[in-house]
Amino acid sequence: MHLVIGNKNTSSWSMRPWVLMRQLGIPFEETKLRFDFKPGSAFRQAVAQISPAGLVPVLVDDGFCVWDTLAITEYLHEQFPQAGVWPAKQQVRARARSVSAEMHSGFSALRSHCPMNIAADLSTAGDRIWAEQEGVRDNVARIESLWADALHSSGGPFLFGEFCAADAFFAPVAMRLTRYALPATAASQAYMQRVAQAPGVAAWISDAMAEQDFPDLEEPDRSQR
């Protein structure tokens, strides 16, 4: 299997399947494409050869391509049913899928105002965003409620006990909340620390910190850390 991804520092969508596969020991090879959305760019040309959507991530399994993080997750679950992609119990699995789907399609204010940037200290921007953006405050309140309910039901250490797709889906959220220093309860902070220390997530963070790449689209004024 090949997983085609974008820049690790900023590609929240790519982060989800990568950390899931790495954490669960699902073997894959990584192909990283530098973000550049200009017409005819190397990025656009490369992605167009493997995915009609023209976006990353893309999972390529013996020439068969799966795009969209939810579809990739379900494909992995079917290919590796014992790996723990989803919880074993039916109702717990349904709840884990529900919260992952909510993450996949929701929280637009947080996404818009707090784009992921793992290597940056964005606490000053976070103070301003928190004061000005009611939608961000509402998103964080919902996220914390969701986390609290899941952790209470499962007993932790992750949302549904063992690390699964739901934790991988919320790993980029944890990066946003910590890098922008948005207010969070002690329980949420402890959960985010556990997520960051999970081997698959820690490996992604380490790669992102070492990346030293600044696509004009995402960091137009930066040339170094």
C-alpha positions as CSV (number, residue, x, y, z in Angstrom):
1,M,0.0,0.0,0.0
2,H,1.1,3.6,-0.8
3,L,-0.4,6.6,1.1
4,V,-0.1,9.8,-0.9
5,I,0.0,12.8,1.4
6,G,0.8,16.5,1.5
7,N,3.0,18.6,3.7
8,K,3.0,17.1,7.2
9,N,3.2,20.5,9.0
10,T,-0.1,21.7,7.6
11,S,-2.0,18.8,5.9
12,S,-4.6,17.8,8.5
13,W,-6.5,15.6,6.1
14,S,-3.3,13.6,5.3
15,M,-2.5,13.3,9.0
16,R,-5.5,11.2,9.8
17,P,-4.9,8.0,7.8
18,W,-1.1,8.3,8.2
19,V,-1.2,8.3,12.0
20,L,-3.9,5.6,12.1
21,M,-1.9,3.2,9.9
22,R,1.4,4.0,11.7
23,Q,-0.2,3.6,15.2
24,L,-1.9,0.3,14.3
25,G,1.1,-1.2,12.5
26,I,-0.6,-1.4,9.1
27,P,2.2,-1.5,6.6
28,F,2.4,1.2,4.0
29,E,4.9,3.3,2.0
30,E,4.6,7.1,2.0
31,T,4.6,9.3,-1.0
32,K,4.7,13.0,0.0
33,L,3.8,15.7,-2.5
34,R,4.7,19.3,-1.8
35,F,1.6,21.5,-1.8
36,D,1.3,23.7,-4.9
37,F,-2.2,24.3,-6.2
38,K,-1.1,26.5,-9.2
39,P,-2.5,25.2,-12.5
40,G,-0.1,22.7,-14.0
41,S,2.0,22.4,-10.9
42,A,3.9,19.2,-10.1
43,F,1.4,18.6,-7.3
44,R,-1.6,18.8,-9.5
45,Q,-0.1,16.7,-12.2
46,A,1.0,13.9,-9.7
47,V,-2.4,13.8,-8.0
48,A,-4.3,13.8,-11.2
49,Q,-2.6,10.6,-12.2
50,I,-4.0,8.7,-9.2
51,S,-7.2,10.5,-8.1
52,P,-10.1,12.1,-10.0
53,A,-10.7,14.3,-6.9
54,G,-7.3,16.0,-7.3
55,L,-6.7,16.1,-3.5
56,V,-4.7,14.2,-0.9
57,P,-4.7,11.9,0.9
58,V,-5.0,9.0,-1.5
59,L,-4.5,5.3,-0.6
60,V,-3.2,3.2,-3.5
61,D,-3.5,-0.5,-3.0
62,D,-2.0,-2.5,-5.9
63,G,-3.1,0.1,-8.4
64,F,-6.6,0.7,-6.8
65,C,-7.1,4.2,-5.5
66,V,-9.2,5.2,-2.5
67,W,-9.6,8.9,-1.7
68,D,-11.4,10.7,1.1
69,T,-10.3,10.0,4.7
70,L,-13.5,8.2,5.7
71,A,-13.4,6.0,2.7
72,I,-9.7,5.2,3.3
73,T,-10.6,4.3,6.9
74,E,-13.4,1.9,6.0
75,Y,-11.1,0.3,3.3
76,L,-8.5,-0.3,6.0
77,H,-11.1,-1.7,8.4
78,E,-12.2,-4.2,5.7
79,Q,-8.6,-5.1,4.7
80,F,-7.4,-5.5,8.3
81,P,-10.4,-6.3,10.4
82,Q,-8.3,-7.3,13.4
83,A,-6.1,-4.2,13.5
84,G,-8.5,-2.1,15.6
85,V,-9.4,0.5,13.1
86,W,-12.8,0.7,14.7
87,P,-13.9,-0.7,18.2
88,A,-15.0,-4.3,18.3
89,K,-18.4,-3.8,19.8
90,Q,-21.2,-2.8,17.4
91,Q,-22.7,0.1,19.3
92,V,-19.3,1.4,20.4
93,R,-18.2,1.1,16.8
94,A,-21.3,3.0,15.6
95,R,-20.6,5.8,18.1
96,A,-16.9,6.0,17.0
97,R,-18.0,6.3,13.4
98,S,-20.6,9.0,14.3
99,V,-18.1,11.2,16.0
100,S,-15.5,10.7,13.2
101,A,-18.1,11.7,10.6
102,E,-19.0,14.8,12.7
103,M,-15.4,15.7,12.6
104,H,-15.1,15.0,8.9
105,S,-18.0,17.3,8.0
106,G,-18.2,19.8,10.8
107,F,-16.4,22.4,12.9
108,S,-16.0,24.7,10.0
109,A,-15.2,27.8,12.2
110,L,-12.3,26.0,13.8
111,R,-11.0,24.8,10.5
112,S,-11.3,28.2,8.9
113,H,-9.8,30.4,11.6
114,C,-7.3,27.9,13.0
115,P,-5.6,26.1,10.1
116,M,-3.2,23.4,11.3
117,N,0.4,24.5,11.7
118,I,2.3,22.1,13.9
119,A,5.6,23.8,14.0
120,A,4.3,27.3,14.8
121,D,3.5,29.0,18.1
122,L,0.1,30.6,17.4
123,S,-1.0,31.5,20.9
124,T,-1.2,35.2,20.2
125,A,-3.4,34.6,17.2
126,G,-5.4,32.1,19.3
127,D,-6.1,34.8,22.0
128,R,-7.6,37.1,19.3
129,I,-9.5,34.3,17.6
130,W,-11.0,33.1,20.8
131,A,-12.2,36.7,21.7
132,E,-13.6,37.5,18.3
133,Q,-15.0,34.2,16.9
134,E,-18.1,32.9,18.6
135,G,-18.2,30.0,16.1
136,V,-14.7,28.8,17.2
137,R,-15.8,28.9,20.9
138,D,-19.0,26.9,20.0
139,N,-16.9,24.4,18.0
140,V,-14.5,23.8,20.9
141,A,-17.4,23.5,23.4
142,R,-18.9,20.7,21.2
143,I,-15.6,19.0,20.8
144,E,-14.9,19.0,24.5
145,S,-18.4,17.7,25.2
146,L,-17.9,14.9,22.7
147,W,-14.6,14.0,24.1
148,A,-15.9,14.0,27.7
149,D,-18.8,11.7,26.9
150,A,-16.6,9.2,25.0
151,L,-13.9,9.1,27.6
152,H,-16.4,8.7,30.4
153,S,-18.1,5.8,28.6
154,S,-14.9,4.1,27.7
155,G,-12.7,4.8,30.7
156,G,-9.9,5.9,28.3
157,P,-7.1,6.3,27.7
158,F,-8.4,7.2,24.2
159,L,-11.9,8.1,23.1
160,F,-13.1,4.5,22.8
161,G,-10.5,2.7,25.0
162,E,-7.7,1.8,22.6
163,F,-6.5,4.1,19.9
164,C,-8.8,3.9,16.9
165,A,-9.8,5.9,13.8
166,A,-11.8,8.4,16.0
167,D,-8.5,9.4,17.8
168,A,-6.8,9.7,14.4
169,F,-9.5,12.0,13.2
170,F,-9.3,14.2,16.2
171,A,-5.4,14.3,16.2
172,P,-5.4,17.4,14.0
173,V,-7.9,19.0,16.2
174,A,-5.6,18.5,19.2
175,M,-2.8,20.1,17.1
176,R,-5.0,23.2,16.5
177,L,-6.1,23.5,20.1
178,T,-2.6,23.2,21.5
179,R,-0.8,25.4,18.9
180,Y,-3.4,28.2,19.2
181,A,-3.5,27.7,23.0
182,L,-7.3,27.7,23.0
183,P,-8.9,27.3,26.4
184,A,-9.6,23.7,27.3
185,T,-10.5,21.7,30.4
186,A,-7.9,19.7,32.3
187,A,-9.4,16.5,31.0
188,S,-9.2,17.7,27.4
189,Q,-5.6,18.8,27.8
190,A,-4.7,15.4,29.3
191,Y,-6.4,13.6,26.4
192,M,-4.6,15.8,23.9
193,Q,-1.3,15.0,25.6
194,R,-2.0,11.3,25.3
195,V,-2.8,11.6,21.7
196,A,0.3,13.6,21.0
197,Q,2.4,11.0,22.8
198,A,0.9,8.0,20.9
199,P,3.7,6.6,18.7
200,G,2.0,7.2,15.4
201,V,1.1,10.8,16.2
202,A,4.4,11.5,17.7
203,A,6.2,10.3,14.6
204,W,4.0,12.6,12.4
205,I,4.8,15.6,14.7
206,S,8.5,14.8,14.6
207,D,8.4,14.8,10.8
208,A,6.4,18.0,10.7
209,M,8.8,19.8,13.0
210,A,11.8,18.7,10.8
211,E,10.1,19.4,7.5
212,Q,11.4,23.0,7.0
213,D,9.2,23.6,4.0
214,F,7.0,26.6,3.5
215,P,4.5,26.4,0.6
216,D,3.5,29.9,-0.6
217,L,-0.1,28.9,-0.3
218,E,0.1,28.3,3.4
219,E,3.0,30.3,4.8
220,P,3.7,33.0,2.2
221,D,5.9,35.2,4.5
222,R,8.1,32.5,6.0
223,S,11.4,31.1,4.8
224,Q,12.6,29.6,8.1
225,R,11.4,28.5,11.5
